[in-house]
Amino acid sequence: MVHKTGMFNMRYNIKPGVPFGSKVNYSNVKFGQMTLDRGIYAQTTQRSSGSVNTSDVEKKYGTNIYNYLNNTMPAVQAAVNTITTPELESNAGVAANTAKTSQEVLASVQNASTYGELSAAKTELEVGKDNLASSYNNEVSTYVDQNVQAVLSELGIKMPALSTISGEYDDYSDDMEKFDNDKNTCQASQDECNQKLPEVSQKKCEAKSRVDALSTSASNLKEQIKAAKAGKFDTSALEAKLAKVEAELSKANADLAEYESQENALNEAILQLENKKVSIEKNKKDLKNYHEAESMVVDKTYQIAKEDDQKLNEQIQKLKNKQREIKRASTDTNSTTTNGGDNIRNQRLERLQKEYEKIALDASDIFVDLDLLVQDNDGSKNVKNSLGQVYNVAHYDDAKKILVDGETDI
C-alpha cells in the first residue's frame, strides 16, 4: 500500500528548473585550507595584476597563501566554458499534478526514473483514489434524483442504495465485486422501470383522451347555455350538467398530470440508471489502473534505490577526485604548468571549482532523491521488492558526510 508521504512532507522545498537550495552544502565546499565559495569572485573584488608578494600574503594570512589567492582570482573568462549554463539548476524536485486521469497516473508510475517523480506519482495516485472513493460513496443513495425516486415510490418502485467502497489496495477485490453487484442492482431497477413504463404510458394516453373528450363536452355545454340564455330559456339543467363535466375534467387533468409525471420519472430513472452503469464501468477501470500502479510502486522503489545508490557512488568518487585535483592545483608552483604567473593558476582553480560545483549539484540531486526514498521507507536503507529481495543502500551515509555534513577527508 502506498503511504501518504513523500517529497511534499519532507524538509526539502525543491522546484524543478530553479536554483537548488536544499541543505546539501555544495555551494560552500571546504576542504583542507582551501575555501571554494560560489560567488566569491565578484567583479568588485580587489585583484592582483601580477604575481602575489608572498611576504604580504603571509603577513595578512599567515602561511595560508592560497586562501588569499582564492579571494583575488579574476572573473571567469568567456573561454573557460566547461560549464555551459551560467546558473546551475537542480532537477531533484518534481511537482505532482493532481488533475491527472487514472491512466495518466499509471503512466507516471511506469515512466518514473527518479524517486522525486515516483513520489509525485504516488501523491497523484492517492488523490485519484480518494476522489474516486469519495465521489462514488457520496452518490450511493442519490444516483437517481431524489424527486424522481419520490415519484417512483408511488409506483411501488424503490431505488436501493448502492454499496460504499474502500478504494484501498487490500480491498481491491471486494471493491470490484461491489461495483459488479451495484451494476447488477442498477440493471434490475432499470428493468423494473422498463416493465412499468408501458402501463403508465397507457394510462396517460387514456387520461389524455378523457381530458380531450371532457374539454369538448364542456365547450359544447357552454355554447348551449349561451344560446339558451339568448332565447330566454331555463339554463339550470345545462349549468348543472356543465358543473359536473368540469369537475370530471379537473379530475381527468389531475390524473393526466400524475401519469405524465410518472412517465417522466420512469424515463429519467432509466436514463440515470444507464448513466450510473457507465460510470461504474469507468470507476472499475480507474480502480484497476490505480491498483496496478500501486502494485508497481514497490518494485519501482527498489529499482530506483539501486540505481540512485550506484549513480551516487559514481558522483561521490568524481567529487573526491576533483577535490584532489583542486588541492594539487592550489599548491602547484611548477612554472611549466603555471607559466610563471598566478593568473594562470587562478584561472585553472576557477575552472576546477566550477567543475566541482557541477559534479556536486549532480550528486546533490541524486542524494536528495535517495533521501526522499529513504525517508518514505521509514528511514530504513533496506529496500524490499515484491519478490522479497532486499537491497541495502550502501553509499547514502558516505554521500551525506560530504554533501550535508561538509566532511572533506580525502
N, C-alpha and C positions, 0 to 999 in steps of 0.2 A: 504494500500500500504506500502511496506517495504521501510523505509528510508535508504539512503545510508550512514548510520553512524554505529558506533559500536566500538568494542574494539580497532580497528586499528586507530581510530581517537581520542582516549582518552589519558589522561596523563599517563596512566599505560603502562609499557613496560614489559609484562609478557610472559614468555615462559614455556610451560609445562615441568615438570620434572627438573627444575633448581631452585636453591635457590631463594626464593621470595624476591624481592627488591622494593616493591612499597612504597608509602608514609605512609602506615599503620605502626604505631610505636609499633610493638610488640617485637622488638629485643632490645629495651631500655625502659623497663617498669618501671615507677616510681610511687610509692605511699607512702604517709606519708614521713618518713625519710629514707625509705628503697629503695636502688637502685639496681635493678637486671639488669645487663648489660651482654648480651651474650658475651662470650669470656673473661670475667673478671678474670676467674680462669685459667690464663696462667700457664704453668708449671714453669716458671721462677719467679712467684710471691713469695715474702717473706712470709713464713708461720710460725705460732707458733707451736711448738712441743707439747705444753700442753695448760693449761688454760691461758687466756689472763689476764694480770695485768690491773685491772680496772683503776688505777691511771694513768698508762702510756697511756691508751686509752683516758681518759678524758683530759689528758694534750695535746694530739695531736688533738683530735676530739671533745672536749667538752663532752657533755653528750650523744652524738650520738654514743654509743658503737657499735651498730650493723652495722654501715657503715664500721667501721674498721674490724669487723668480716667478713663482706661481702668480703673485699679485702684480707683476709687471709685464705679464705676457701680452703681446699685441693682439689686436682684434683678429677674428678669423678671416683669413684671406679667401677670396672667391674661389681660388684654385683648390683650396682644401675642401673638397666636396665629397668626402667619404660617406657623409650622411646627406641624402638628397633633400630631405624635408627639414626646414629650419626649426619647426616646432614638433617635438616628439609627442606622439599621441598614443593613448592606451586603447587596446581592443578588448580589455577584460570585461567591460560591462555590457550587458545586453538587456534591453527593456522588454518587458512582457507586453503582448498585445492581447488583451482580454476580449477583443471583439472577433476572434477567430472562430471558424467553424470547427466541428469535431475532426473533420478530415484534415483541415489545416493544422490543428493541434497535433494530430498523429504524425503528419509530415514534419512538424517542428521537432518532435522527439526523434524521429528516424534520421533527420538530417543534422542533428546537434553534433558538433565536433568539439565543443568545449563544454565544461560544466556550467559556465555562465549561460550559454544557450540552452542547455538542458534544464537549468534551474528556472529560466524564464518560461520554457515549455511546460514545466511542472506547475508553475503558477497558472498558466493559461488552462492547463488540464483541470486543476482544482476548481477554478472559476467556472469552467464549462460544465463540469459535473454538478456543482452546486446549483447553477442556474437551471440545468435540466431537471434535477430532482425538485427544486423549489417551484418551478413553473408547473410541472406535472402535478405535484401534490396539492397546489393551490386550486387546481381545477377538477379534482376528483369528484366533487359533488356538483359542479357547475358547468360541466362540459356541454350540457344543454341549458339554454337560457331559463332562468327561474320562472319567468312569466309563462313560457312555453310549457314548462313542467306542471305549472298550476292548472293549465287548461287540459293537459294530458291526464292529470289526476282525476278530472271529472269524467274521463272516458274509461277510468279503471286501469290506466297505463302508468306505471311508476318507473321513473328512470333510476336504476340502482346506482349507488356511489361506487366509484372505481377504487382500486387498492392504491395505497401510497407506496412509493418505492424508496429505497435507501440511497442508491447511487454509489455505494461504496464497493470497493474491489471485491471484498469477501462475499458480498451479497449479490454478485452479478447474476448467478443462475436463478436465484429467487426473483430478482427484479425482471429478468427476461420472461420468466414464467408468468409473473403478474401482468406484464404487457400483453402476453398472448391471451390470458384469461380476460383481461379488460377489453381486448379487441373482440373476443367472442361475445362478451356481455353487450357491447355496442351493437354487434350484428343481430343478437337476439332481440334487443329493443327496437332496432330498425325493422326487423321482420314483423314485430308486433304492430308497429305503426303502419307498415305497408298493408297488413291484413285489415286494419281498422279503417284505413283511408277510403276504400270504395263504399263502405256502409255510410260513412259520414258525408261523402260526396253525393250519394244518392239522396240522403235526407235533405241536403242543401238544395238539390235540384227540385225536390218535391216542395220544399218551403218556398222556393223562388216562384214556382208555378202557382202556388196558392196565393202568394202575395200579388202576383200579376192578375189573377182572376178576381181577387177581392178588390184590388185597386180599380179594375174595370167596372165591377158591380157598384162600388161606391160612387164612381163618376156618373154612371147611368142614373142612380137614385138621385143624385144632386140635380141632374138635368130635369128629371121628372118632377121633383119638388119645385124647381124654378118655374116649370110650365104650369103646374097646378096652382101655384100662387098667382101666376099671371091671369088664370081663368077663375080666380077666387074660389077654388075648390079646397076641401079639407085636406091638409097635408100631414096630419098627425100620424097616420099609419105608415106613410112613407118615411117620415122622420124617425119613427121608432125602428123601422127596418134598417135605415141608414146607420143609426147609432149601433145597432147590433153588428152590422157589416164592418163598421170602423173599429169596433172592439176586437172583432176577429182578425182584422187587418193588422192592428197593433200587435196582437199575439203572434201572427204569422211573421211580421217583420222582426220581432224579438227572436223567434225560432231561427229565421234566416241568418240573423247576425251571429247567433250562437253556433250554428253549423259552419258558417264561414270562418269564425274564429277557431273552431276545432280543426277544420280542414287546413287553415293556415298554420296552426300549431303542429299538426302532423307533418306537413311538408317541411316546415322549418326544422323539426326534430330529425327527420330523415336526413336533411342536408347536414345538420350539425353532427349527427352520429357518423355520417360518412366522412366528414372533415376530421373527426376525432380518430377514426380508424387510420386515416392517412397520417395524422400526427403521431399516433402510436408507432407506426412503422418507421417514421423518421426518428423518433426517440430511441427505438430499438437499434437503429443504425448508428446513432450518435453514441449510445452507451457501449455498443460493440467497439467503436473506434477508441473511446476513452479507456476501455478495458484492455484493448490491445496496446495502447500507448503506455498504460501503467505496467503491463507485463514486460514491456521493452525497457522501461526506465532502469530496472535493476541491472540488466546486462550492459546497458549503455553506460551506467555509472562506473561499473567495473572496467569497461573498456577505456573510458576517458581517464580514470585514475591511473591505469597502467601507462597510457600514452603520455599524460601530463608528467608523471613521475620520471619517465625516461627522457622526455624533452627538457625537463627542468635540470636534470643531471648534466645534460649536454651544455646548457646555458651557463650553469654554475662553473663547469670546467673552463668554459670560454672566459668567464669573468676572472677566474683565478689566473689564467694565462695572461689576460690583458693587464691585471694588476702587476704581475711580474715584469711585463714589458714596460709599463709606465715607470716602475721602480728603477729598472735598468736605465731607461732613457733619462730619468731625472738626475742620475748620478754619472751620466756619460760625459767625460771630458775629452774624449778622443777627437782630435782636431779633424780627422778624416770624416767622421760622422757629423760633427757639428760645424765643419767648415770654419773652425776657429772662432765662431761667434755664438752668443747666447740666443740671438733671434731664431736661428735655425733650430736650435734645441727647443726653444719655446713653442715654435710652430708645430714641431713634432709632438711635443707634450699635449698641445691643444688638440691636435688631431686625434691622438690616442685617447684623450679624455672623452671626446665626442663619441668615439668608437665604443668606449667603455659604457657611456650613458645609454647608447643604443642597445647594447647587449643587456645592460641592467634593466632597461624598460621591457625588453622581450622576456627576460627572466621573471620580472615582476608580474607581467600579465599571466604567465603560466603559474606562478606561485599563488597569486590571488585566486585564480581559477581552481587550483588544487585545494587552497584553503577553504573556499566555499564548499567544496565537495566534502572535505574532512569535517567541517562544522555540521553539515547536513547529515553526516554519518555519526552524529553524536560525539564528535571529537575523536573517533577511532580512525586509525590509519590502516586498519584491516578491512578491506572491501570485498564483499562476497557476491558472486553471481548466482544465477538461478540454478546452476548445477552444484552449488555448494563449494565451488572453488574460491579460495581466498587469496587476494593479492595484498601484500604488505607495501605500503607507500614508504620507500626506503630513503628518499632524498629530501623529504619535506623539512626535517629538522636542520640539515646542513644548509639548505637554502634560507631558512628562517634566520639562522645565525648571521648570514651575510647581508640579506636584503632588509631584514626587520631590525635585528639587534646591532647591525653595523660592525660585526666582527670581521677582521681583515687578515687574520693569521694565515699566511700562505707558505 
